[in-house]
């Protein structure tokens, strides 16, 4: 893969970043508040169910694990990125290069597969409600999350242990450090997962519309209406998270893949490829990190019970489990929030 690649010294990296200092400073100015939002927002997402038991629902298990991945991104990956931008010479060190890329890969890959698992769980809840109750037990959901984390971590650790093209004398960026088979695998995984999710949600909302029409025609009981609305609402929350993730993650993966193809099939040097993709790479990286902070905003906007819990945690309002339960029941009756399926 690297036979035709010209070696670039750390000084070349430094000079290149000096010519783009405006982009670097804009990146730093934007990423500092984003890093705070990622850590603070996802911490609240994880603390709220611990304090308010009514927020501990089956359909939230995968989203809680996504919050763990996002929090790890904010605590581990983002600070390393900021330091590497401030100290360009450090960016070629093993920890700041391979370590950062490994953390980002594990968190992004885990989020990708966790959202697929969340979509499958919502699909089963709406299409096969009886099977869902029997198969989607807390134990099964916990095992599913563990398998996802083990898969992502195994590949990430293999990169750190030697499956990489890192060199202390070359520019550090993912398309070069990752071996091409891993870049291709990551791209295919992301695209296949997104297509499967899109197909499942098309079926979910089509089925929900058919159920809603049937309920209206048959004048079914109000309790059954609540079940349909609550299941659809939970699916909508997950769909919003997935949509934002697709908008933020797919451009990053495609840019990474195009860089890898450029390195593999063209005779340009590392510095030339790095320069050609610097601005698109910086923009897609910002999108990737921004995604880690958007989910708490989504939950706050569309889940009244979570919003009430956050206000209580921040000291703006005193909310008990009973009140959160009342909010949950009231909004489920009006179709504004999700109830456990």
Legacy VTK file of the C-alpha trace (Angstrom):
# vtk DataFile Version 3.0
C-alpha trace
ASCII
DATASET POLYDATA
POINTS 341 float
0.000 0.000 0.000
2.788 2.416 0.855
5.242 1.469 -1.880
4.780 4.699 -3.838
4.229 6.962 -0.863
6.777 9.671 -0.195
7.821 10.088 3.427
6.957 13.421 5.000
8.839 14.775 7.979
7.172 16.310 11.048
8.477 19.698 9.907
6.482 19.343 6.711
3.380 18.674 8.783
4.064 21.717 10.902
4.564 23.980 7.883
1.383 22.688 6.308
-0.673 23.408 9.415
0.853 26.863 9.710
-0.458 27.705 6.235
-3.924 26.672 7.399
-3.790 28.301 10.821
-7.137 30.045 10.292
-8.900 26.700 9.784
-7.093 25.263 12.801
-8.075 28.152 15.074
-11.670 28.043 13.861
-11.656 24.299 14.511
-10.348 24.800 18.051
-12.799 27.631 18.790
-15.679 25.459 17.660
-14.536 22.216 19.275
-13.974 23.564 22.804
-17.689 24.281 23.479
-18.647 21.133 21.539
-16.428 19.074 23.841
-18.177 20.592 26.876
-21.638 19.870 25.416
-20.663 16.262 24.608
-19.444 15.557 28.136
-22.165 17.473 30.001
-25.070 16.357 27.818
-24.226 12.663 27.733
-23.426 12.654 31.446
-26.983 13.874 32.073
-28.357 11.188 29.735
-26.612 8.513 31.810
-27.334 10.013 35.242
-31.061 10.677 34.680
-32.146 6.988 34.485
-29.994 6.192 37.505
-31.876 8.749 39.623
-35.341 8.424 38.044
-36.340 4.790 37.684
-39.216 5.606 35.310
-36.624 6.420 32.653
-35.228 2.871 32.786
-36.996 1.351 29.801
-36.067 -1.453 27.467
-36.081 0.711 24.367
-33.590 3.084 26.006
-30.871 0.473 26.630
-29.210 0.883 23.235
-29.500 4.674 23.346
-27.832 4.664 26.778
-24.958 2.690 25.284
-24.727 5.207 22.440
-24.436 7.869 25.155
-21.524 5.908 26.658
-19.787 5.911 23.252
-20.423 9.636 22.834
-19.163 10.365 26.344
-15.982 8.379 25.641
-15.522 10.442 22.484
-15.821 13.659 24.489
-13.587 12.547 27.356
-10.893 10.622 25.470
-10.806 11.439 21.747
-11.722 15.119 21.561
-9.095 16.397 24.068
-6.376 14.469 22.212
-7.503 16.026 18.925
-7.381 19.517 20.427
-3.892 18.979 21.855
-2.662 17.527 18.559
-3.924 20.626 16.727
-2.161 22.921 19.216
1.054 20.871 19.103
1.447 19.628 15.485
4.685 17.790 16.258
2.847 15.709 18.847
0.288 14.548 16.264
2.786 12.007 14.874
3.374 10.369 18.272
1.866 6.913 18.623
-0.638 7.850 21.357
-1.816 11.061 19.689
-2.068 9.343 16.298
-2.959 5.656 16.593
-4.494 6.024 20.065
-6.843 8.802 18.965
-7.852 7.014 15.766
-8.490 3.797 17.707
-10.765 5.531 20.228
-12.732 7.279 17.484
-13.094 4.010 15.559
-14.335 2.034 18.575
-16.884 4.688 19.560
-18.129 5.347 16.018
-18.339 1.664 15.065
-20.130 0.803 18.322
-22.627 3.646 17.810
-23.250 2.469 14.265
-24.126 -1.075 15.353
-26.003 0.003 18.497
-28.333 2.151 16.411
-28.921 -0.852 14.144
-29.773 -2.933 17.230
-32.104 -0.204 18.505
-33.869 -0.121 15.133
-34.304 -3.912 15.113
-35.728 -3.752 18.654
-38.257 -1.089 17.602
-39.118 -3.085 14.473
-39.865 -6.171 16.556
-41.875 -4.142 19.090
-44.213 -2.876 16.360
-44.284 -5.811 13.927
-43.964 -8.729 16.351
-45.092 -7.433 19.762
-45.605 -10.871 21.338
-42.236 -12.196 20.170
-40.687 -8.911 21.306
-41.879 -9.437 24.873
-40.375 -12.936 24.967
-37.071 -12.328 23.158
-36.104 -8.729 23.993
-35.504 -9.345 27.674
-33.064 -7.196 29.675
-30.556 -10.074 29.562
-30.744 -10.383 25.773
-30.395 -6.618 25.336
-27.383 -6.537 27.666
-25.723 -9.396 25.747
-26.404 -7.612 22.438
-24.703 -4.454 23.725
-21.746 -6.471 25.035
-21.277 -8.208 21.665
-21.274 -4.857 19.852
-18.665 -3.397 22.217
-16.489 -6.525 22.005
-16.582 -6.475 18.191
-15.681 -2.771 17.918
-13.025 -3.027 20.645
-11.416 -6.129 19.117
-10.834 -4.379 15.798
-9.772 -1.132 17.483
-7.277 -2.899 19.743
-5.868 -4.833 16.768
-5.079 -1.467 15.152
-3.235 -0.325 18.284
-1.347 -3.632 18.503
0.135 -3.407 15.034
-2.518 -3.607 12.288
-1.696 -0.104 11.057
0.614 1.882 8.774
1.785 4.325 11.433
5.249 5.834 11.218
6.645 8.610 13.467
8.072 10.325 10.380
4.833 10.556 8.419
1.688 12.667 8.584
-0.993 11.095 10.742
-4.470 10.755 9.272
-6.903 7.878 9.372
-6.856 6.892 5.691
-3.100 6.300 5.886
-2.874 4.809 9.383
-5.762 2.380 8.794
-4.899 -0.556 6.512
-7.023 -0.374 3.379
-9.021 -3.579 4.182
-10.157 -1.999 7.458
-11.115 1.248 5.719
-13.129 -0.743 3.161
-14.752 -2.796 5.944
-15.672 0.345 7.881
-17.188 1.980 4.800
-19.170 -1.113 3.806
-20.381 -1.652 7.375
-21.587 1.941 7.678
-23.393 1.935 4.327
-24.980 -1.509 4.792
-26.162 -0.596 8.299
-27.669 2.662 7.050
-29.509 0.893 4.208
-30.873 -1.767 6.569
-31.986 0.874 9.078
-33.694 2.899 6.344
-35.532 -0.214 5.136
-36.657 -1.184 8.633
-37.937 2.311 9.397
-39.822 2.411 6.110
-41.597 -0.768 7.242
-42.119 0.591 10.775
-43.824 3.799 9.717
-45.819 2.067 6.977
-47.121 -0.443 9.528
-47.822 2.317 12.062
-49.917 4.204 9.508
-51.890 1.051 8.684
-52.493 0.411 12.395
-53.612 3.987 12.950
-56.129 3.746 10.094
-57.397 0.395 11.362
-57.781 1.787 14.889
-59.774 4.746 13.567
-62.017 2.528 11.450
-62.690 -0.124 14.090
-62.988 2.278 17.059
-60.673 0.110 19.118
-60.152 0.645 22.838
-58.250 3.687 24.012
-55.687 1.492 25.724
-54.758 -0.150 22.438
-54.476 3.285 20.867
-51.946 4.283 23.521
-49.858 1.203 22.820
-49.707 2.047 19.115
-48.865 5.690 19.760
-46.228 4.909 22.368
-44.509 2.339 20.157
-44.492 4.757 17.239
-43.182 7.562 19.438
-40.273 5.447 20.671
-39.491 4.567 17.052
-39.586 8.254 16.088
-37.091 9.186 18.809
-34.690 6.480 17.630
-35.268 7.506 13.997
-34.292 11.102 14.787
-31.086 9.916 16.455
-30.319 7.662 13.475
-31.010 10.412 10.933
-28.654 12.869 12.648
-26.043 10.114 12.934
-26.292 9.370 9.202
-25.922 13.045 8.296
-22.822 13.352 10.482
-21.149 9.945 10.051
-21.599 9.001 6.388
-19.649 12.035 4.987
-16.766 11.222 7.349
-16.618 7.574 6.240
-16.856 8.454 2.541
-14.077 11.036 2.869
-11.918 8.461 4.641
-12.574 5.932 1.877
-11.792 8.416 -0.924
-8.509 9.299 0.785
-7.617 5.601 1.054
-8.416 5.037 -2.635
-6.263 8.030 -3.552
-3.341 6.589 -1.595
-3.855 3.113 -3.036
-4.273 3.849 -6.747
-2.583 7.219 -7.366
1.095 8.078 -7.186
0.623 11.165 -5.028
2.615 11.631 -1.847
1.101 11.541 1.631
1.417 15.313 1.945
-0.360 15.889 -1.367
-3.266 13.648 -0.379
-3.378 15.219 3.082
-3.448 18.733 1.562
-6.100 17.826 -1.017
-8.473 16.431 1.622
-7.547 18.706 4.536
-10.574 21.015 4.485
-13.151 18.286 3.630
-11.546 16.068 6.266
-11.684 18.845 8.860
-15.349 19.574 8.058
-16.436 15.929 8.227
-14.452 15.451 11.467
-16.332 18.390 12.975
-19.617 16.747 11.932
-18.522 13.467 13.520
-17.690 15.095 16.861
-20.748 17.329 16.702
-22.958 14.250 16.425
-21.722 13.063 19.830
-23.363 16.108 21.417
-26.649 16.211 19.511
-28.444 13.215 21.040
-28.978 14.828 24.490
-30.485 17.831 22.680
-32.875 15.515 20.802
-33.938 13.741 24.004
-34.461 17.076 25.756
-36.582 18.349 22.889
-38.907 15.383 22.341
-39.033 13.544 25.692
-40.852 15.560 28.393
-39.973 13.066 31.134
-36.250 13.336 30.319
-36.564 17.125 30.164
-38.161 17.191 33.631
-35.420 14.927 35.005
-32.687 17.169 33.585
-34.267 20.263 35.140
-34.274 18.482 38.484
-30.646 17.386 38.134
-29.586 20.932 37.275
-31.507 22.343 40.227
-34.109 24.277 38.232
-37.029 22.168 39.472
-37.581 19.485 42.094
-38.976 16.418 40.354
-39.658 13.061 41.991
-40.089 9.631 40.431
-43.828 10.042 40.946
-43.897 13.249 38.934
-41.765 11.762 36.161
-44.173 8.827 36.097
-47.133 11.210 35.855
-45.484 13.098 33.006
-44.748 9.805 31.270
-48.339 8.562 31.547
-49.876 11.889 30.535
-47.694 12.278 27.453
-48.222 8.639 26.464
-51.976 9.194 26.517
-51.600 12.125 24.142
-48.979 10.383 22.000
-46.228 12.834 22.975
-43.822 10.455 24.632
-42.895 6.812 24.729
-44.062 4.207 27.122
-42.361 0.875 27.692
-43.360 -1.648 25.128
LINES 1 342
341 0 1 2 3 4 5 6 7 8 9 10 11 12 13 14 15 16 17 18 19 20 21 22 23 24 25 26 27 28 29 30 31 32 33 34 35 36 37 38 39 40 41 42 43 44 45 46 47 48 49 50 51 52 53 54 55 56 57 58 59 60 61 62 63 64 65 66 67 68 69 70 71 72 73 74 75 76 77 78 79 80 81 82 83 84 85 86 87 88 89 90 91 92 93 94 95 96 97 98 99 100 101 102 103 104 105 106 107 108 109 110 111 112 113 114 115 116 117 118 119 120 121 122 123 124 125 126 127 128 129 130 131 132 133 134 135 136 137 138 139 140 141 142 143 144 145 146 147 148 149 150 151 152 153 154 155 156 157 158 159 160 161 162 163 164 165 166 167 168 169 170 171 172 173 174 175 176 177 178 179 180 181 182 183 184 185 186 187 188 189 190 191 192 193 194 195 196 197 198 199 200 201 202 203 204 205 206 207 208 209 210 211 212 213 214 215 216 217 218 219 220 221 222 223 224 225 226 227 228 229 230 231 232 233 234 235 236 237 238 239 240 241 242 243 244 245 246 247 248 249 250 251 252 253 254 255 256 257 258 259 260 261 262 263 264 265 266 267 268 269 270 271 272 273 274 275 276 277 278 279 280 281 282 283 284 285 286 287 288 289 290 291 292 293 294 295 296 297 298 299 300 301 302 303 304 305 306 307 308 309 310 311 312 313 314 315 316 317 318 319 320 321 322 323 324 325 326 327 328 329 330 331 332 333 334 335 336 337 338 339 340
